[in-house]
């Protein structure tokens, strides 16, 4: 979300093997214009032109409305994809996200690459 702090690419510039292990929450009601993208390892121009190439919230909402899927969870989660050492991501970030997903009644996960 544009209102959230960006992933820490400044530290990654200083430490090229490091990737930010934190996550961001994106409400399923977020409008595409509310979402920002920053990444040092991919060209984000196409994503900024159409966020649905990375996070197809509009398509997911359509699937929900058409009954293709049961329902979307209230929250989507975003991670910085560059992780040479995923220890902190796996041991600290993911358990918190998993707990939140359980609270939201999530039964299945759709992973979209970026």
N, C-alpha and C positions, 0 to 999 in steps of 0.2 A: 504494500500500500504506500502511496506517496506520503502518507502521514507517518509512516514508520521509519526508523533509522535504516539506511541502506546496509547491505552486507558489508563487512569490513574489508574492502578492496585495498585500502591504504596500507593496512598491515600486510596483506598479501603482496603488495608491491615491494615492501621491505623484506618479506620472507616468502619468496616465490613458491616454496613447497607447502605453504600453509593455506588452508581453505577455511573460511568462517563456518564453524560447526553449529551455529544457531539456526533457528527457524523463524518464520514469519507466519502469522495467521491472516487469512484472507476470507472475509465473510462471503458466503455463497451469493449474497445480494450485491456484492461489489460491482460497480460499473467498470468497464474496461478502462475508462479514462482515470479511474482511481488508482490503478496499478502501475507501478514503475518497475523497471528491470535494470539491474547493473551486473555486469559480469566481465571479467578480464579474459576469459578463454573462449568466448563465442561472440560473433557479431550480433548484437542485439537490435540492429536496425529493423529486421523483418518482424521481430517480436513486437517492437514498439509500433509498427504499422498495423499489426493485427495480433493482439495478445492471445487470441484463440489458437494460434499455432503452437503456443506453449501451454497455456492454461485455458482449455475450451469451456469456460464457464457458461457462455451463451449456449453452446451446444448441450452441455449438461442440463441446463435449466429447461431447454426444449425437450430433452429426453424425459425429464421429470414431468413436465406438463402433458406430454403425449402418452405417458404411462409406460415408456420403454424401460425405465428404471423406477424402482419404488419411490425413493426420495433421496435428495442430496442431504448430506450432513450440513449443519449450519456453518461449518468452518472448513476451508481448504488450508493446506499447509505447504509452505514453500521452503526449500532448502537450497543452499549454495551447492551446486553440483560438483565442484572441484574439491575432492577430499583425498589427499594422498595418505593421510592417517585418520581414518574414521573413528578412532577410539572415543573421543569426546562426543562426537555425534551419536554413536551407538550407545554409549554408557550414560550420557546425561540428557541429551536433547530428545532422542527417540522415546525413552520411557515416559517423559513428560507428555509428548504428543500422543503416545499410545493411551495414556491415562485419560487425556482429554477426549480422544476418539471414543473410548469406552463410555465416558460420561454422556457423549452425544448419541450413543446407540449405534455407532458405525458397525456394519456387518461385513462390508467389503470395501476395498480400496482400489481406486483407479490411479495408476501412476502415469504421469505424462512427462516425457523427457524434454529437456531444454539444453 
